Amino acid sequence: MSSTKKDEIKDSANKFKESTEKYLEQQKQQFKDTTSNLSETTATINKNINKFQEDNTRIFEKNVDSFRKFQEQIVKTSQEISNNTIELQKNIINTYQSSYAHLLDNTYKSYWENFNIPERYSETYNTLNRNIQDGTINITNTINEIAIGGVEHFSKTVELTQRYYNDIVQNNFNYAKKIERSYNR
């Protein structure tokens, strides 16, 4: 009996040893599989991050180009507005000036024809002259107000555009840094 018990103990010990070795072999295989999966996952994540960064860079460069084009258009438009305003003022002044010269000519002829009423003519002339000057001043002021208002609105538009553009650029850089930090962990 004692030899059978010893044999049973040996068998039991061998079975335990075999099951332990089998278990260790399974654990080694599972560890290899897990390591392989981690490597594949890391490679996939790296590939996706690189693709995302390339897409963001392409979008950023496109936005910068668009913003430059818009700035050039804004500058060109503001120059055209300024030139048109100046031309309009010149035309208005020339119109009043020619009307005024015509009025003076008529007044001069009328004065010599009606030499007996110089005081009344002088008052009429002064009134007309004052009206023409007031009209010219009022129109010039109105044009200046319109031009200044347009330029102020344009300046505010450029300022807001610049502020939003800076915010977009800052957000893109912050996002890229955030991705880089999470990637470096």
N, CA, C and O of each residue as an XYZ file, in Angstrom:
740
protein
N       0.785     -1.179      0.000
C       0.000      0.000      0.000
C       0.839      1.261      0.000
O       0.500      2.286     -0.592
N       1.832      1.140      0.621
C       2.644      2.308      0.708
C       3.252      2.638     -0.643
O       3.459      3.814     -0.943
N       3.543      1.654     -1.458
C       4.089      1.931     -2.779
C       2.997      2.488     -3.675
O       3.287      3.340     -4.515
N       1.772      2.051     -3.537
C       0.674      2.582     -4.328
C       0.407      4.041     -3.925
O       0.127      4.891     -4.770
N       0.498      4.298     -2.660
C       0.276      5.679     -2.229
C       1.379      6.575     -2.768
O       1.141      7.710     -3.184
N       2.593      6.034     -2.750
C       3.711      6.813     -3.269
C       3.528      7.034     -4.765
O       3.791      8.118     -5.286
N       3.068      5.975     -5.452
C       2.831      6.100     -6.893
C       1.711      7.116     -7.158
O       1.777      7.923     -8.086
N       0.695      7.044     -6.318
C      -0.422      7.990     -6.479
C       0.044      9.425     -6.226
O      -0.359     10.355     -6.925
N       0.877      9.581     -5.242
C       1.395     10.917     -4.914
C       2.269     11.409     -6.064
O       2.202     12.574     -6.454
N       3.112     10.480     -6.615
C       3.957     10.843     -7.746
C       3.094     11.225     -8.956
O       3.346     12.223     -9.630
N       2.065     10.397     -9.211
C       1.153     10.699    -10.330
C       0.472     12.045    -10.115
O       0.347     12.873    -11.018
N       0.048     12.213     -8.893
C      -0.622     13.473     -8.553
C       0.327     14.652     -8.726
O      -0.061     15.701     -9.241
N       1.585     14.474     -8.288
C       2.596     15.522     -8.416
C       2.912     15.765     -9.876
O       3.083     16.913    -10.286
N       2.995     14.691    -10.683
C       3.266     14.829    -12.118
C       2.110     15.553    -12.817
O       2.322     16.424    -13.661
N       0.884     15.170    -12.443
C      -0.292     15.807    -13.031
C      -0.319     17.301    -12.674
O      -0.604     18.160    -13.508
N      -0.010     17.571    -11.398
C       0.031     18.984    -10.961
C       1.106     19.747    -11.726
O       0.886     20.872    -12.176
N       2.281     19.116    -11.867
C       3.387     19.735    -12.589
C       2.995     19.978    -14.048
O       3.275     21.043    -14.597
N       2.342     18.982    -14.679
C       1.924     19.113    -16.071
C       0.870     20.222    -16.229
O       0.931     21.036    -17.151
N      -0.093     20.224    -15.303
C      -1.132     21.263    -15.388
C      -0.542     22.647    -15.141
O      -0.969     23.628    -15.750
N       0.447     22.724    -14.239
C       1.104     24.004    -13.976
C       1.880     24.459    -15.205
O       1.822     25.632    -15.576
N       2.602     23.546    -15.837
C       3.354     23.876    -17.041
C       2.415     24.288    -18.173
O       2.678     25.232    -18.917
N       1.311     23.548    -18.277
C       0.313     23.877    -19.308
C      -0.258     25.286    -19.054
O      -0.407     26.089    -19.975
N      -0.568     25.555    -17.790
C      -1.094     26.881    -17.416
C      -0.076     27.983    -17.732
O      -0.437     29.028    -18.273
N       1.200     27.744    -17.391
C       2.245     28.721    -17.660
C       2.410     28.934    -19.163
O       2.616     30.062    -19.610
N       2.322     27.870    -19.933
C       2.423     27.973    -21.385
C       1.266     28.811    -21.944
O       1.464     29.633    -22.839
N       0.059     28.595    -21.408
C      -1.112     29.383    -21.835
C      -0.915     30.861    -21.476
O      -1.245     31.744    -22.268
N      -0.381     31.122    -20.294
C      -0.144     32.495    -19.861
C       0.888     33.180    -20.753
O       0.734     34.347    -21.113
N       1.957     32.429    -21.111
C       2.967     32.979    -22.012
C       2.354     33.329    -23.367
O       2.621     34.392    -23.926
N       1.526     32.417    -23.886
C       0.879     32.650    -25.190
C      -0.058     33.867    -25.115
O      -0.084     34.697    -26.023
N      -0.819     33.958    -24.028
C      -1.737     35.097    -23.850
C      -0.947     36.401    -23.753
O      -1.373     37.424    -24.288
N       0.198     36.370    -23.075
C       1.049     37.554    -22.963
C       1.572     37.963    -24.340
O       1.579     39.151    -24.662
N       2.004     37.012    -25.150
C       2.474     37.292    -26.506
C       1.361     37.907    -27.352
O       1.581     38.876    -28.078
N       0.147     37.322    -27.247
C      -0.989     37.853    -28.016
C      -1.308     39.288    -27.597
O      -1.555     40.148    -28.442
N      -1.301     39.538    -26.292
C      -1.598     40.873    -25.780
C      -0.537     41.868    -26.259
O      -0.870     42.978    -26.674
N       0.729     41.476    -26.203
C       1.815     42.344    -26.675
C       1.660     42.645    -28.155
O       1.840     43.783    -28.587
N       1.329     41.631    -28.923
C       1.125     41.818    -30.365
C      -0.036     42.772    -30.629
O       0.065     43.657    -31.478
N      -1.143     42.590    -29.899
C      -2.313     43.485    -30.060
C      -1.983     44.918    -29.672
O      -2.438     45.858    -30.324
N      -1.189     45.093    -28.606
C      -0.799     46.440    -28.188
C       0.048     47.110    -29.267
O      -0.135     48.294    -29.552
N       0.960     46.371    -29.860
C       1.802     46.931    -30.914
C       0.960     47.347    -32.114
O       1.166     48.419    -32.682
N       0.019     46.502    -32.495
C      -0.854     46.830    -33.630
C      -1.715     48.048    -33.315
O      -1.882     48.932    -34.155
N      -2.257     48.089    -32.111
C      -3.103     49.226    -31.708
C      -2.292     50.516    -31.685
O      -2.758     51.555    -32.152
N      -1.080     50.448    -31.141
C      -0.213     51.637    -31.106
C       0.105     52.111    -32.521
O       0.074     53.310    -32.796
N       0.407     51.186    -33.406
C       0.707     51.551    -34.792
C      -0.514     52.201    -35.454
O      -0.378     53.186    -36.180
N      -1.692     51.655    -35.206
C      -2.926     52.222    -35.770
C      -3.174     53.628    -35.227
O      -3.541     54.533    -35.977
N      -2.973     53.804    -33.927
C      -3.175     55.129    -33.313
C      -2.183     56.130    -33.898
O      -2.560     57.256    -34.223
N      -0.917     55.730    -34.035
C       0.099     56.622    -34.617
C      -0.285     57.012    -36.039
O      -0.178     58.177    -36.423
N      -0.724     56.048    -36.803
C      -1.120     56.311    -38.192
C      -2.291     57.301    -38.236
O      -2.284     58.238    -39.034
N      -3.295     57.092    -37.377
C      -4.460     57.987    -37.344
C      -4.079     59.403    -36.899
O      -4.580     60.388    -37.441
N      -3.198     59.492    -35.916
C      -2.769     60.822    -35.438
C      -1.997     61.551    -36.536
O      -2.210     62.742    -36.764
N      -1.099     60.833    -37.218
C      -0.341     61.468    -38.309
C      -1.267     61.941    -39.418
O      -1.088     63.035    -39.954
N      -2.245     61.133    -39.763
C      -3.212     61.519    -40.803
C      -4.003     62.750    -40.354
O      -4.219     63.679    -41.132
N      -4.431     62.742    -39.086
C      -5.187     63.868    -38.554
C      -4.351     65.151    -38.576
O      -4.852     66.213    -38.944
N      -3.078     65.050    -38.183
C      -2.206     66.223    -38.187
C      -1.978     66.732    -39.606
O      -1.946     67.941    -39.834
N      -1.820     65.819    -40.557
C      -1.653     66.240    -41.946
C      -2.900     66.953    -42.451
O      -2.806     67.974    -43.133
N      -4.080     66.409    -42.111
C      -5.337     67.049    -42.519
C      -5.462     68.438    -41.901
O      -5.852     69.392    -42.574
N      -5.129     68.543    -40.617
C      -5.216     69.849    -39.943
C      -4.239     70.848    -40.547
O      -4.568     72.023    -40.711
N      -3.043     70.386    -40.875
C      -2.054     71.274    -41.498
C      -2.562     71.765    -42.840
O      -2.439     72.947    -43.160
N      -3.133     70.864    -43.628
C      -3.662     71.230    -44.946
C      -4.811     72.243    -44.795
O      -4.877     73.232    -45.526
N      -5.700     71.986    -43.850
C      -6.822     72.906    -43.619
C      -6.307     74.260    -43.144
O      -6.785     75.301    -43.593
N      -5.340     74.248    -42.244
C      -4.781     75.491    -41.722
C      -4.152     76.310    -42.848
O      -4.377     77.517    -42.946
N      -3.360     75.645    -43.699
C      -2.716     76.363    -44.804
C      -3.764     76.932    -45.757
O      -3.604     78.042    -46.263
N      -4.815     76.191    -45.998
C      -5.891     76.669    -46.879
C      -6.568     77.899    -46.253
O      -6.862     78.868    -46.953
N      -6.814     77.856    -44.938
C      -7.431     78.984    -44.251
C      -6.533     80.219    -44.285
O      -7.014     81.339    -44.462
N      -5.231     80.009    -44.116
C      -4.295     81.140    -44.162
C      -4.328     81.785    -45.547
O      -4.363     83.010    -45.667
N      -4.316     80.948    -46.598
C      -4.374     81.490    -47.959
C      -5.670     82.256    -48.189
O      -5.659     83.343    -48.766
N      -6.790     81.689    -47.736
C      -8.084     82.366    -47.901
C      -8.090     83.694    -47.151
O      -8.579     84.702    -47.661
N      -7.544     83.686    -45.941
C      -7.525     84.912    -45.151
C      -6.680     85.987    -45.838
O      -7.055     87.159    -45.847
N      -5.547     85.594    -46.411
C      -4.707     86.558    -47.126
C      -5.452     87.145    -48.317
O      -5.389     88.349    -48.566
N      -6.153     86.292    -49.049
C      -6.917     86.769    -50.206
C      -8.001     87.754    -49.759
O      -8.214     88.785    -50.397
N      -8.690     87.422    -48.645
C      -9.724     88.326    -48.142
C      -9.120     89.660    -47.699
O      -9.706     90.717    -47.933
N      -7.960     89.611    -47.068
C      -7.318     90.851    -46.659
C      -6.967     91.708    -47.873
O      -7.158     92.924    -47.860
N      -6.453     91.064    -48.922
C      -6.117     91.810    -50.140
C      -7.369     92.422    -50.754
O      -7.347     93.568    -51.202
N      -8.458     91.662    -50.775
C      -9.716     92.193    -51.318
C     -10.213     93.363    -50.474
O     -10.699     94.357    -51.014
N     -10.092     93.250    -49.158
C     -10.553     94.315    -48.267
C      -9.744     95.580    -48.506
O     -10.307     96.672    -48.590
N      -8.431     95.440    -48.616
C      -7.575     96.607    -48.857
C      -7.932     97.240    -50.203
O      -8.058     98.460    -50.311
N      -8.093     96.406    -51.217
C      -8.427     96.917    -52.549
C      -9.781     97.624    -52.534
O      -9.931     98.699    -53.115
N     -10.762     97.020    -51.870
C     -12.100     97.619    -51.789
C     -12.063     98.944    -51.046
O     -12.701     99.910    -51.465
N     -11.312     98.998    -49.932
C     -11.241    100.252    -49.182
C     -10.561    101.348    -50.001
O     -10.952    102.512    -49.915
N      -9.545    100.987    -50.796
C      -8.901    101.975    -51.663
C      -9.893    102.471    -52.720
O      -9.946    103.664    -53.022
N     -10.674    101.547    -53.274
C     -11.667    101.946    -54.274
C     -12.722    102.864    -53.659
O     -13.137    103.845    -54.277
N     -13.153    102.539    -52.431
C     -14.145    103.380    -51.751
C     -13.576    104.779    -51.532
O     -14.250    105.775    -51.792
N     -12.334    104.850    -51.053
C     -11.712    106.157    -50.825
C     -11.587    106.945    -52.124
O     -11.890    108.137    -52.173
N     -11.131    106.256    -53.184
C     -10.985    106.941    -54.482
C     -12.338    107.411    -55.014
O     -12.452    108.520    -55.537
N     -13.358    106.569    -54.880
C     -14.695    106.949    -55.352
C     -15.261    108.116    -54.549
O     -15.927    108.989    -55.104
N     -14.997    108.132    -53.238
C     -15.482    109.231    -52.399
C     -14.826    110.540    -52.810
O     -15.489    111.571    -52.923
N     -13.524    110.491    -53.031
C     -12.807    111.700    -53.447
C     -13.311    112.170    -54.808
O     -13.516    113.365    -55.021
N     -13.509    111.229    -55.724
C     -14.009    111.579    -57.064
C     -15.413    112.188    -56.972
O     -15.731    113.146    -57.677
N     -16.245    111.619    -56.095
C     -17.599    112.157    -55.910
C     -17.534    113.585    -55.385
O     -18.269    114.452    -55.858
N     -16.665    113.838    -54.414
C     -16.526    115.188    -53.884
C     -16.061    116.153    -54.976
O     -16.559    117.274    -55.071
N     -15.106    115.714    -55.799
C     -14.642    116.571    -56.895
C     -15.782    116.891    -57.854
O     -15.947    118.035    -58.277
N     -16.569    115.868    -58.194
C     -17.689    116.086    -59.111
C     -18.719    117.050    -58.535
O     -19.238    117.914    -59.242
N     -19.008    116.893    -57.247
C     -19.982    117.788    -56.613
C     -19.457    119.219    -56.610
O     -20.187    120.159    -56.924
N     -18.197    119.374    -56.258
C     -17.611    120.724    -56.226
C     -17.592    121.317    -57.630
O     -17.928    122.486    -57.818
N     -17.197    120.506    -58.622
C     -17.189    121.001    -60.004
C     -18.592    121.389    -60.462
O     -18.766    122.389    -61.159
N     -19.587    120.604    -60.073
C     -20.970    120.914    -60.449
C     -21.405    122.240    -59.837
O     -21.969    123.097    -60.519
N     -21.137    122.397    -58.546
C     -21.525    123.655    -57.908
C     -20.707    124.827    -58.442
O     -21.201    125.944    -58.593
N     -19.448    124.531    -58.719
C     -18.594    125.601    -59.217
C     -19.078    126.083    -60.591
O     -19.131    127.286    -60.850
N     -19.431    125.131    -61.469
C     -19.913    125.549    -62.791
C     -21.259    126.267    -62.660
O     -21.511    127.250    -63.357
N     -22.117    125.776    -61.771
C     -23.391    126.464    -61.542
C     -23.154    127.855    -60.976
O     -23.812    128.823    -61.356
N     -22.214    127.926    -60.075
C     -21.895    129.196    -59.452
C     -21.322    130.178    -60.483
O     -21.687    131.354    -60.495
N     -20.428    129.691    -61.345
C     -19.850    130.551    -62.384
C     -20.947    131.027    -63.341
O     -20.973    132.191    -63.741
N     -21.838    130.123    -63.696
C     -22.957    130.487    -64.577
C     -23.851    131.524    -63.893
O     -24.296    132.484    -64.521
N     -24.103    131.321    -62.617
C     -24.919    132.260    -61.857
C     -24.240    133.632    -61.789
O     -24.898    134.661    -61.940
N     -22.930    133.642    -61.562
C     -22.200    134.913    -61.513
C     -22.271    135.638    -62.857
O     -22.463    136.852    -62.925
N     -22.111    134.861    -63.910
C     -22.179    135.439    -65.246
C     -23.548    136.060    -65.499
O     -23.655    137.190    -65.976
N     -24.587    135.306    -65.172
C     -25.960    135.830    -65.325
C     -26.199    137.040    -64.432
O     -26.841    138.013    -64.827
N     -25.666    136.952    -63.221
C     -25.834    138.059    -62.289
C     -25.140    139.304    -62.812
O     -25.685    140.405    -62.742
N     -23.955    139.127    -63.327
C     -23.195    140.244    -63.860
C     -23.953    140.907    -65.003
O     -24.075    142.131    -65.051
N     -24.462    140.085    -65.927
C     -25.220    140.643    -67.049
C     -26.477    141.338    -66.560
O     -26.836    142.418    -67.029
N     -27.137    140.692    -65.606
C     -28.373    141.261    -65.078
C     -28.092    142.577    -64.351
O     -28.868    143.529    -64.427
N     -26.986    142.600    -63.661
C     -26.637    143.802    -62.909
C     -26.448    144.986    -63.849
O     -26.959    146.075    -63.592
N     -25.727    144.777    -64.916
C     -25.511    145.877    -65.844
C     -26.784    146.260    -66.576
O     -26.989    147.416    -66.947
N     -27.632    145.262    -66.774
C     -28.904    145.577    -67.437
C     -29.839    146.309    -66.489
O     -30.621    147.159    -66.914
N     -29.759    145.984    -65.210
C     -30.631    146.616    -64.215
C     -29.794    147.444    -63.245
O     -29.829    147.216    -62.036
N     -29.066    148.375    -63.762
C     -28.148    149.163    -62.968
C     -28.856    149.993    -61.900
O     -28.237    150.413    -60.923
N     -30.105    150.218    -62.082
C     -30.817    151.080    -61.140
C     -31.209    150.362    -59.842
O     -31.695    151.024    -58.925
N     -31.018    149.013    -59.721
C     -31.369    148.323    -58.472
C     -30.174    147.525    -57.905
O     -30.304    146.322    -57.676
N     -29.035    148.161    -57.680
C     -27.856    147.436    -57.212
C     -27.994    146.882    -55.796
O     -27.455    145.813    -55.509
N     -28.696    147.574    -54.906
C     -28.799    147.071    -53.530
C     -29.562    145.748    -53.502
O     -29.144    144.794    -52.846
N     -30.666    145.702    -54.207
C     -31.462    144.466    -54.241
C     -30.672    143.330    -54.900
O     -30.710    142.184    -54.453
N     -29.980    143.669    -55.941
C     -29.168    142.667    -56.634
C     -28.067    142.154    -55.718
O     -27.783    140.956    -55.705
N     -27.454    143.028    -54.965
C     -26.398    142.649    -54.039
C     -26.943    141.708    -52.971
O     -26.279    140.731    -52.624
N     -28.103    141.971    -52.455
C     -28.721    141.099    -51.453
C     -29.039    139.716    -52.059
O     -28.788    138.677    -51.449
N     -29.593    139.745    -53.262
C     -29.907    138.488    -53.940
C     -28.627    137.694    -54.201
O     -28.582    136.481    -53.995
N     -27.613    138.381    -54.647
C     -26.337    137.734    -54.916
C     -25.768    137.113    -53.641
O     -25.325    135.964    -53.644
N     -25.783    137.873    -52.564
C     -25.272    137.376    -51.282
C     -26.076    136.167    -50.793
O     -25.509    135.199    -50.286
N     -27.386    136.232    -50.949
C     -28.247    135.111    -50.538
C     -27.941    133.869    -51.373
O     -27.793    132.766    -50.847
N     -27.850    134.074    -52.681
C     -27.536    132.937    -53.556
C     -26.149    132.373    -53.234
O     -25.961    131.159    -53.149
N     -25.213    133.251    -53.063
C     -23.852    132.828    -52.746
C     -23.833    132.043    -51.431
O     -23.200    130.991    -51.344
N     -24.524    132.555    -50.413
C     -24.599    131.879    -49.120
C     -25.271    130.508    -49.260
O     -24.829    129.531    -48.655
N     -26.348    130.443    -50.064
C     -27.046    129.170    -50.276
C     -26.141    128.148    -50.978
O     -26.122    126.970    -50.620
N     -25.411    128.610    -51.958
C     -24.496    127.712    -52.671
C     -23.391    127.227    -51.731
O     -23.042    126.047    -51.725
N     -22.849    128.146    -50.942
C     -21.797    127.750    -50.000
C     -22.343    126.776    -48.957
O     -21.707    125.769    -48.645
N     -23.525    127.085    -48.420
C     -24.128    126.194    -47.422
C     -24.411    124.818    -48.020
O     -24.168    123.791    -47.387
N     -24.935    124.815    -49.262
C     -25.208    123.538    -49.932
C     -23.945    122.740    -50.150
O     -23.917    121.528    -49.936
N     -22.894    123.427    -50.581
C     -21.616    122.745    -50.810
C     -21.074    122.181    -49.505
O     -20.625    121.036    -49.459
N     -21.114    122.969    -48.461
C     -20.628    122.524    -47.148
C     -21.453    121.342    -46.646
O     -20.902    120.355    -46.159
N     -22.792    121.448    -46.769
C     -23.655    120.372    -46.286
C     -23.409    119.069    -47.052
O     -23.334    117.993    -46.460
N     -23.287    119.182    -48.359
C     -23.056    117.970    -49.153
C     -21.684    117.386    -48.859
O     -21.532    116.170    -48.752
N     -20.679    118.255    -48.727
C     -19.336    117.770    -48.407
C     -19.333    117.091    -47.043
O     -18.728    116.031    -46.884
N     -20.003    117.689    -46.055
C     -20.094    117.077    -44.724
C     -20.811    115.730    -44.785
O     -20.390    114.762    -44.150
N     -21.900    115.678    -45.557
C     -22.646    114.422    -45.685
C     -21.781    113.346    -46.316
O     -21.761    112.208    -45.849
N     -21.068    113.701    -47.374
C     -20.189    112.729    -48.039
C     -19.085    112.282    -47.094
O     -18.752    111.099    -47.036
N     -18.517    113.229    -46.352
C     -17.465    112.879    -45.393
C     -17.992    111.953    -44.308
O     -17.313    111.001    -43.923
N     -19.202    112.222    -43.807
C     -19.800    111.356    -42.788
C     -20.028    109.950    -43.327
O     -19.778    108.961    -42.638
N     -20.505    109.874    -44.570
C     -20.733    108.562    -45.187
C     -19.401    107.829    -45.337
O     -19.293    106.647    -45.014
N     -18.396    108.540    -45.828
C     -17.083    107.912    -46.042
C     -16.470    107.481    -44.716
O     -15.948    106.371    -44.607
N     -16.528    108.349    -43.705
C     -15.955    108.016    -42.398
C     -16.712    106.846    -41.777
O     -16.108    105.934    -41.213
N     -18.049    106.881    -41.889
C     -18.839    105.764    -41.368
C     -18.475    104.465    -42.051
O     -18.339    103.432    -41.395
N     -18.313    104.509    -43.375
C     -17.932    103.299    -44.112
C     -16.563    102.798    -43.698
O     -16.359    101.595    -43.533
N     -15.628    103.716    -43.532
C     -14.285    103.324    -43.138
C     -14.291    102.763    -41.714
O     -13.588    101.792    -41.435
N     -15.076    103.363    -40.808
C     -15.161    102.848    -39.442
C     -15.747    101.445    -39.423
O     -15.236    100.562    -38.733
N     -16.818    101.241    -40.181
C     -17.405     99.895    -40.253
C     -16.411     98.912    -40.851
O     -16.285     97.775    -40.396
N     -15.727     99.362    -41.857
C     -14.732     98.495    -42.501
C     -13.619     98.157    -41.521
O     -13.181     97.008    -41.456
N     -13.153     99.149    -40.752
C     -12.098     98.909    -39.766
C     -12.566     97.920    -38.703
O     -11.824     97.022    -38.306
N     -13.812     98.097    -38.247
C     -14.354     97.163    -37.251
C     -14.452     95.763    -37.832
O     -14.177     94.781    -37.142
N     -14.842     95.666    -39.094
C     -14.935     94.361    -39.748
C     -13.565     93.701    -39.819
O     -13.423     92.513    -39.527
N     -12.566     94.472    -40.206
C     -11.207     93.927    -40.277
C     -10.737     93.510    -38.889
O     -10.108     92.464    -38.733
N     -11.040     94.330    -37.876
C     -10.634     94.013    -36.512
C     -11.286     92.720    -36.029
O     -10.613     91.859    -35.462
N     -12.599     92.580    -36.251
C     -13.295     91.360    -35.847
C     -12.784     90.149    -36.612
O     -12.610     89.071    -36.043
N     -12.545     90.334    -37.907
C     -12.020     89.226    -38.714
C     -10.662     88.793    -38.178
O     -10.401     87.598    -38.044
N      -9.799     89.752    -37.870
C      -8.475     89.434    -37.339
C      -8.592     88.712    -35.997
O      -7.879     87.741    -35.745
N      -9.506     89.196    -35.126
C      -9.674     88.578    -33.811
C     -10.150     87.131    -33.956
O      -9.626     86.237    -33.292
N     -11.152     86.895    -34.830
C     -11.656     85.532    -35.012
C     -10.613     84.649    -35.660
O     -10.503     83.467    -35.333
N      -9.857     85.207    -36.563
C      -8.794     84.432    -37.209
C      -7.747     84.030    -36.173
O      -7.299     82.884    -36.156
N      -7.352     84.977    -35.302
C      -6.384     84.660    -34.253
C      -6.924     83.584    -33.313
O      -6.184     82.689    -32.906
N      -8.212     83.666    -32.967
C      -8.828     82.658    -32.108
C      -8.793     81.279    -32.778
O      -8.508     80.279    -32.119
N      -9.079     81.222    -34.074
C      -9.069     79.949    -34.795
C      -7.656     79.370    -34.807
O      -7.460     78.181    -34.556
N      -6.684     80.216    -35.100
C      -5.295     79.742    -35.126
C      -4.883     79.242    -33.748
O      -4.270     78.181    -33.630
N      -5.216     80.002    -32.700
C      -4.863     79.599    -31.337
C      -5.528     78.280    -30.967
O      -4.899     77.420    -30.350
N      -6.804     78.114    -31.340
C      -7.507     76.859    -31.053
C      -6.866     75.689    -31.790
O      -6.739     74.600    -31.229
N      -6.467     75.897    -33.023
C      -5.801     74.826    -33.773
C      -4.482     74.438    -33.102
O      -4.182     73.253    -32.961
N      -3.691     75.443    -32.686
C      -2.427     75.135    -32.022
C      -2.658     74.431    -30.686
O      -1.951     73.478    -30.360
N      -3.650     74.897    -29.905
C      -3.966     74.252    -28.635
C      -4.387     72.809    -28.860
O      -3.979     71.916    -28.116
N      -5.193     72.580    -29.872
C      -5.654     71.230    -30.173
C      -4.478     70.352    -30.588
O      -4.392     69.198    -30.168
N      -3.578     70.882    -31.403
C      -2.405     70.118    -31.831
C      -1.518     69.787    -30.627
O      -1.002     68.675    -30.520
N      -1.345     70.758    -29.720
C      -0.551     70.505    -28.520
C      -1.204     69.441    -27.642
O      -0.519     68.594    -27.068
N      -2.521     69.490    -27.542
C      -3.262     68.525    -26.743
C      -3.071     67.125    -27.319
O      -2.868     66.166    -26.575
N      -3.135     67.013    -28.625
C      -2.928     65.720    -29.279
C      -1.494     65.254    -29.057
O      -1.241     64.076    -28.803
N      -0.561     66.199    -29.156
C       0.840     65.841    -28.980
C       1.093     65.357    -27.548
O       1.823     64.388    -27.341
N       0.487     66.036    -26.555
C       0.659     65.604    -25.159
C       0.065     64.228    -24.939
O       0.672     63.385    -24.279
N      -1.134     63.991    -25.495
C      -1.741     62.679    -25.309
C      -0.962     61.614    -26.062
O      -0.940     60.456    -25.646
N      -0.335     61.981    -27.143
C       0.476     61.046    -27.926
C       1.767     60.710    -27.196
O       2.232     59.572    -27.249
N       2.353     61.694    -26.515
C       3.628     61.495    -25.822
C       3.472     60.747    -24.513
O       4.475     60.325    -23.938
N       2.283     60.568    -24.028
C       2.088     59.871    -22.742
C       2.342     58.445    -22.853
O       2.223     57.718    -21.866
